[in-house]
């Protein structure tokens, strides 16, 4: 299991992973029940840098730490994402970084998202 996670993969795969993804999709993206799936810390930062607040601005964000195992059996990170006075304000976003090759193109509720490109695949930390 640890070897899979160190290589950026969840400890489950195949049909079981597909089953858990189907169940997770019934919940809001970025929640405990449906963390945003990304590839390692650069994938977390890339995803967050593509989010946009209601005023079109990039939100600030900070990692609050890991919150233990999630629905895919791997460790989930909690980020605080802040739009200031713009909607949606300050929200918590849960992310699972053990999904090698996966790029999420849907925004968490309250945000819009710009398409992924090579230009924003490794943004600077905020």
C-alpha positions in Angstrom: 0.0 0.0 0.0 2.7 2.5 1.0 4.7 1.7 -2.2 1.6 2.5 -4.3 1.1 5.8 -2.5 4.7 6.8 -2.8 4.4 6.3 -6.6 1.4 8.6 -6.6 -1.3 5.9 -6.8 -4.1 5.1 -4.4 -3.9 1.9 -2.5 -6.8 0.5 -4.5 -7.2 0.3 -8.2 -9.3 -1.3 -11.0 -12.9 -2.1 -10.4 -12.8 -1.1 -6.7 -11.4 2.3 -7.5 -14.0 2.8 -10.2 -16.7 1.8 -7.7 -15.5 4.2 -5.1 -15.3 7.0 -7.7 -18.9 6.4 -8.7 -20.0 6.6 -5.1 -17.9 9.7 -4.4 -19.4 11.5 -7.4 -22.8 11.6 -5.6 -21.2 14.2 -3.2 -19.9 17.7 -3.8 -16.4 17.8 -5.2 -13.8 18.8 -2.6 -15.8 17.3 0.3 -14.8 14.5 2.7 -16.9 12.1 0.6 -15.5 13.3 -2.7 -12.0 14.8 -2.4 -10.4 16.4 -5.5 -8.2 13.8 -7.1 -4.8 15.1 -8.3 -1.3 13.9 -8.8 1.0 14.7 -5.8 1.6 18.2 -4.3 2.3 19.9 -7.7 -1.1 18.6 -8.9 -2.8 20.1 -5.8 -1.2 23.5 -6.4 -1.9 23.3 -10.1 -5.6 22.6 -9.4 -5.9 25.4 -6.8 -4.2 27.9 -9.1 -6.8 27.3 -11.8 -9.8 28.1 -9.5 -11.4 31.5 -9.9 -13.5 33.4 -7.4 -16.8 35.1 -8.5 -14.8 38.3 -9.3 -12.5 36.3 -11.6 -9.5 36.5 -9.2 -7.3 33.6 -8.2 -8.1 32.7 -4.5 -5.3 32.5 -2.0 -4.9 29.1 -0.4 -2.9 27.3 2.3 -2.5 23.7 3.3 -4.0 23.1 6.7 -2.5 19.6 6.9 -3.6 16.1 6.3 -6.8 14.8 7.7 -6.2 11.1 7.5 -7.4 8.4 5.1 -10.2 9.2 2.7 -12.7 7.3 0.6 -9.9 6.0 -1.7 -7.9 4.7 1.3 -5.1 7.3 0.9 -4.3 10.3 3.0 -6.4 13.4 2.2 -5.0 17.0 2.5 -7.1 19.9 3.7 -6.7 23.3 2.0 -8.2 26.6 3.1 -9.1 28.5 -0.1 -10.0 32.2 0.4 -11.7 34.6 -2.0 -11.8 37.4 0.5 -14.9 39.4 0.0 -15.8 37.7 -3.2 -18.1 34.6 -3.3 -17.6 32.0 -2.1 -15.5 33.5 0.6 -13.3 31.1 2.6 -13.9 27.4 2.1 -12.3 24.1 2.9 -11.2 21.9 0.0 -10.2 18.3 0.5 -7.7 16.8 -1.9 -6.3 13.3 -2.5 -3.0 13.5 -4.2 -2.5 9.8 -4.9 -4.1 9.7 -8.4 -1.2 9.7 -10.9 -2.1 11.1 -14.2 -5.5 12.5 -13.2 -6.2 16.1 -13.9 -9.5 17.4 -12.5 -11.2 19.9 -14.8 -14.3 20.6 -12.7 -14.3 23.3 -10.0 -15.3 22.8 -6.4 -18.7 24.4 -5.7 -18.7 28.2 -5.7 -15.8 28.5 -8.1 -15.1 28.5 -11.8 -12.0 26.9 -13.2 -9.7 27.6 -16.2 -8.7 24.7 -18.4 -5.5 22.9 -17.6 -2.4 23.6 -19.7 1.3 22.9 -19.4 1.7 26.6 -18.4 0.0 26.1 -15.0 1.1 22.6 -14.3 3.7 23.7 -11.7 2.6 27.1 -10.3 4.5 28.8 -7.5 3.2 28.1 -4.0 1.0 30.8 -2.3 
